[in-house]
Amino acid sequence: MHMPTSRPVALAVELDQPDVVLKKLHRMKTGNGWETGWGGFKVDVIRVTGQDRWLIRLSAEDLLHLTFSLEVQEDYLVVSNLPMTYRPRITGRMEPALHHMAAMFNPAEANQTKRAFEMAALDQSRQAVQSGLGVLYAFHWSGITHPDQAMQLSRNLFGFTPVHPAPGNFVKTPEGPASSTFGTLDEARQPALDAIQEPYGSFPNLRGLDLTFQFEQEGLRTRITWELQPR
């Protein structure tokens, strides 16, 4: 069973001597992994044929597999957590307006794994609904059969209300409380992704966001710039 990471993450580390680092990578021993002796943990190092690019695979008891790639691009050591499907490239450099600290966010890049994000969000919604149904069933067995009444009573007694994430809502059925989208505790269901119309994620119209910081005598100066998706 393989459990790949679904979020693409790339880490670029600036190098003082990229040629030296590349030579050390060339001398790195490759082949079948070695056991660490702890929990069946195993490390494999494989060089990609014809490239100065290495795959590092971490395995635990042959159940959990995490694969990373290492390569030197220009003056940077680039690490990627999805080496088979996501190939980050150094395309240039930008000097930030303020120089002590900088962060860049590109939420549009997440579209490469949009379906994985949607599936994770849908699965979390289903689990939240199942937890809410457990609370509603307790009131149902006590005679409060309508979900709206049960949710109001839950807030009055315990200070919280079961929440039904989008899509759908809690409904009353002859058998007890249910979700219009995710079914009941005994018959859980989940819609196909193609049937979901609600957008997932924060700031869906945001292409990029840059933050830079600079410490000055009078305090901390911050500059924020953003770019929106073209309409």
C-alpha positions as CSV (number, residue, x, y, z in Angstrom):
1,M,0.0,0.0,0.0
2,H,1.4,3.4,-1.0
3,M,0.3,6.6,0.8
4,P,1.7,9.5,-1.3
5,T,1.6,13.1,-0.1
6,S,-1.0,15.0,-2.2
7,R,0.3,18.6,-1.6
8,P,3.1,19.7,-3.8
9,V,5.9,21.4,-1.8
10,A,9.2,22.5,-3.1
11,L,12.1,23.8,-1.0
12,A,14.9,25.8,-2.6
13,V,18.0,26.3,-0.4
14,E,20.6,28.8,-1.7
15,L,24.1,27.4,-1.8
16,D,27.4,29.1,-1.5
17,Q,29.2,26.4,-3.5
18,P,26.7,24.5,-5.7
19,D,29.5,22.7,-7.5
20,V,30.8,21.2,-4.2
21,V,27.3,20.1,-3.2
22,L,26.8,18.5,-6.7
23,K,30.0,16.5,-6.4
24,K,28.9,15.2,-3.0
25,L,25.6,14.1,-4.4
26,H,27.6,12.3,-7.1
27,R,29.5,10.4,-4.4
28,M,26.4,9.5,-2.5
29,K,25.9,5.8,-2.4
30,T,22.8,4.5,-4.2
31,G,21.0,1.2,-4.4
32,N,18.7,-0.8,-2.2
33,G,17.9,0.7,1.1
34,W,19.5,0.2,4.5
35,E,17.5,-0.6,7.6
36,T,17.7,1.8,10.6
37,G,16.7,-0.9,13.1
38,W,13.8,1.2,14.4
39,G,10.3,0.3,13.4
40,G,11.4,-1.3,10.1
41,F,12.4,2.1,8.8
42,K,14.3,1.9,5.5
43,V,15.9,4.5,3.2
44,D,16.5,4.0,-0.6
45,V,18.6,6.3,-2.7
46,I,18.1,6.2,-6.5
47,R,19.7,8.3,-9.2
48,V,17.4,9.2,-12.1
49,T,19.0,7.9,-15.3
50,G,20.8,10.6,-17.4
51,Q,20.1,13.3,-14.9
52,D,21.8,15.0,-11.9
53,R,18.7,14.2,-9.8
54,W,18.2,11.7,-7.0
55,L,15.2,10.1,-5.4
56,I,15.1,9.5,-1.6
57,R,12.5,7.0,-0.6
58,L,11.6,6.6,3.1
59,S,9.7,3.4,4.0
60,A,8.3,2.1,7.2
61,E,7.4,-1.6,7.4
62,D,6.7,-1.6,3.6
63,L,3.4,0.2,4.5
64,L,4.3,3.9,4.4
65,H,6.3,5.3,1.5
66,L,7.5,8.9,1.2
67,T,9.6,9.9,-1.8
68,F,11.5,13.1,-2.2
69,S,13.8,14.4,-5.0
70,L,17.1,16.3,-4.7
71,E,18.8,18.3,-7.4
72,V,21.0,21.3,-7.9
73,Q,19.6,24.0,-10.1
74,E,21.8,27.1,-10.6
75,D,22.8,28.1,-7.0
76,Y,20.0,26.2,-5.3
77,L,19.4,22.8,-3.8
78,V,15.8,22.0,-4.8
79,V,13.8,19.4,-2.8
80,S,10.4,18.3,-4.0
81,N,7.9,16.0,-2.3
82,L,6.2,14.9,-5.5
83,P,9.1,14.0,-7.7
84,M,7.1,11.9,-10.2
85,T,4.3,14.3,-11.0
86,Y,5.6,17.8,-9.9
87,R,8.9,19.1,-11.3
88,P,9.7,22.6,-9.8
89,R,12.1,24.7,-11.8
90,I,14.3,27.7,-10.8
91,T,13.3,30.3,-13.4
92,G,14.9,33.4,-12.0
93,R,15.4,35.6,-9.0
94,M,13.5,38.5,-7.5
95,E,14.8,41.1,-5.1
96,P,12.1,41.8,-2.4
97,A,11.2,45.4,-1.7
98,L,12.1,44.9,2.0
99,H,15.1,42.6,2.8
100,H,15.0,41.0,6.2
101,M,12.2,38.5,5.6
102,A,10.0,37.5,2.7
103,A,7.2,35.0,1.9
104,M,5.5,34.3,-1.4
105,F,2.2,32.4,-1.7
106,N,0.9,31.1,-5.0
107,P,-2.5,29.5,-4.3
108,A,-3.2,29.0,-8.0
109,E,-0.5,26.4,-8.1
110,A,-2.6,24.2,-5.9
111,N,-4.8,23.6,-9.0
112,Q,-2.3,20.9,-10.0
113,T,-3.7,18.8,-7.1
114,K,-7.2,20.3,-7.0
115,R,-9.0,17.0,-7.1
116,A,-6.9,15.8,-4.1
117,F,-7.8,18.9,-2.2
118,E,-11.5,18.5,-3.0
119,M,-11.5,14.9,-2.0
120,A,-9.8,15.7,1.3
121,A,-12.3,18.5,2.0
122,L,-15.2,16.3,1.1
123,D,-14.0,13.5,3.4
124,Q,-13.6,16.0,6.3
125,S,-17.1,17.3,5.7
126,R,-18.4,13.7,5.8
127,Q,-16.6,13.0,9.1
128,A,-17.9,16.3,10.6
129,V,-21.5,15.3,9.6
130,Q,-21.1,11.8,11.1
131,S,-20.0,13.4,14.4
132,G,-23.0,15.8,14.3
133,L,-25.4,12.9,13.6
134,G,-24.1,11.2,16.7
135,V,-25.3,14.1,18.8
136,L,-28.6,14.4,17.0
137,Y,-29.3,10.7,17.4
138,A,-28.9,11.1,21.2
139,F,-31.7,13.7,21.2
140,H,-33.8,11.6,18.7
141,W,-33.8,8.6,21.2
142,S,-34.9,11.0,23.9
143,G,-37.9,12.1,21.9
144,I,-36.6,15.2,20.1
145,T,-37.0,14.1,16.5
146,H,-36.5,17.3,14.5
147,P,-32.9,18.2,13.8
148,D,-33.5,22.0,14.2
149,Q,-35.0,21.4,17.7
150,A,-32.2,19.0,18.6
151,M,-29.6,21.6,17.5
152,Q,-31.2,24.4,19.5
153,L,-31.4,22.2,22.6
154,S,-27.8,21.1,22.2
155,R,-26.8,24.8,22.2
156,N,-28.9,25.5,25.3
157,L,-27.6,22.5,27.2
158,F,-24.0,22.1,26.1
159,G,-23.1,25.4,24.5
160,F,-22.5,24.1,20.9
161,T,-24.5,23.2,17.8
162,P,-23.7,20.3,15.4
163,V,-22.6,21.9,12.1
164,H,-23.2,20.5,8.7
165,P,-20.5,21.6,6.3
166,A,-21.3,22.2,2.7
167,P,-22.8,20.7,0.7
168,G,-26.2,19.7,2.2
169,N,-27.9,20.0,5.6
170,F,-29.4,17.9,8.4
171,V,-32.9,16.5,7.6
172,K,-35.6,14.5,9.4
173,T,-36.4,11.0,8.2
174,P,-38.8,8.4,9.6
175,E,-35.7,6.4,10.8
176,G,-34.1,9.4,12.5
177,P,-31.8,12.3,11.6
178,A,-29.8,12.2,8.4
179,S,-27.7,14.3,6.1
180,S,-29.2,15.3,2.7
181,T,-25.7,14.6,1.2
182,F,-23.9,12.1,3.4
183,G,-26.7,9.7,4.5
184,T,-27.1,8.3,8.0
185,L,-24.8,6.8,10.6
186,D,-25.8,3.3,9.4
187,E,-25.7,4.1,5.7
188,A,-23.0,6.6,5.0
189,R,-22.6,7.8,1.5
190,Q,-20.5,10.4,-0.3
191,P,-21.2,12.2,-3.6
192,A,-19.0,12.0,-6.6
193,L,-16.6,15.0,-7.0
194,D,-18.2,15.9,-10.3
195,A,-21.5,16.5,-8.6
196,I,-20.0,19.1,-6.2
197,Q,-20.4,22.7,-7.3
198,E,-19.3,24.6,-4.2
199,P,-15.8,26.1,-4.6
200,Y,-13.2,24.9,-2.1
201,G,-10.3,26.9,-0.7
202,S,-9.7,30.4,0.5
203,F,-9.3,33.4,-1.9
204,P,-10.1,31.4,-5.2
205,N,-9.5,34.6,-7.3
206,L,-6.0,35.2,-5.8
207,R,-3.1,34.3,-8.1
208,G,-0.3,35.3,-5.8
209,L,0.6,37.1,-2.6
210,D,4.0,38.5,-1.6
211,L,4.9,39.6,2.0
212,T,8.2,41.3,2.8
213,F,9.4,42.6,6.2
214,Q,12.2,44.9,7.3
215,F,13.3,45.8,10.8
216,E,13.9,49.5,11.2
217,Q,14.6,51.8,14.2
218,E,11.0,52.8,14.5
219,G,9.7,49.2,14.3
220,L,8.8,46.6,11.6
221,R,8.0,47.8,8.1
222,T,5.7,45.4,6.1
223,R,4.9,45.5,2.4
224,I,2.1,43.3,0.9
225,T,1.4,43.0,-2.8
226,W,-1.1,40.7,-4.5
227,E,-2.2,39.7,-8.0
228,L,-5.7,38.5,-8.9
229,Q,-6.7,36.0,-11.5
230,P,-7.6,37.6,-14.8
231,R,-11.3,37.6,-15.6
